[in-house]
Amino acid sequence: MPELPDHPNVHTAVRYHEAVSRFAAGEELAAFFHPDAVHTQLPNALFPEGATRRLAEIVTAAERGRELLAEQRFDVLNAVVSDSQVALEVTWSGALAAPVDGIAAGQVLRAHVASFLTFRDGRITAQRTYDCYEPAPAATPPDQRTEEAGDAS
């Protein structure tokens, strides 16, 4: 892991990303957030309209992530801190638990993320994420999937 600024909010931000990597949910996840927290996910390849979530919705979205992904990982590459704000440069990867839009289960998706966190009383009050997804693995057309399955026998 790169050397990051030695600041309590940076430590919390890194612990938060580690918890999300292991699919923390419920009270464990909620403990990172102030009750008034808002997470804004800017438009991206998976969420073209973006999303804005309050604390209960943040926890629900984490639970849905468990169903979609077999595993995931966040690697914090860089952090900048100023007073109550932390900016993180993060890479994310996640292996699909089930096929999605023609992408096979087990395929790994990757994104480069900028995350901006605002803290109050040691907890996250706001998070804005800018996710830049790498192109998804090409989906195999249905007619080729049938032919490939036949070739295996």
C-alpha positions, 0 to 999 in steps of 0.5 A: 500500500502506498504511503498515505497522509497520517490523518484520522479521516484518511485512516477512516476512509481507508478502513471504510473501503476495506470494509466495503471490499469484504461486503460489510453491510448493516450496522458495520457499514452504517458506523462509518457514516453520520446519520445525515450522510448522502452518497452521490454517485456521478453518472457512469457506465453502470449507472448512466443516470447516477444515484443519490443515496441517504444512509438507509439506501447506502446500506441497501445498495451494499446488500445488493452488491453482495448478490451481484458480485462474488468478490470485490476489492478497493485499492487506495492509491492516493489520498489528499486531506484538507481539514474535514475533506479527503480525496481518494484515488482508488482502483476497484475490481469485482468478479461477477457472481452471476451473468449480467448483460451477457457477461459471464459469471466470474468475469472481472470488471474494473474501474478507476475511482475518484472519491471525495469524502466530507467528515464530521465528528469522525464520520462520513457526511458526504461521499461523491464518487466518479467511477471510470469503468474499463470496457467490460469483457465482450459478451458472447453472442447467444448463437456463438455460446450455443456453438461453443457449448457444442464444441466442448462435447 
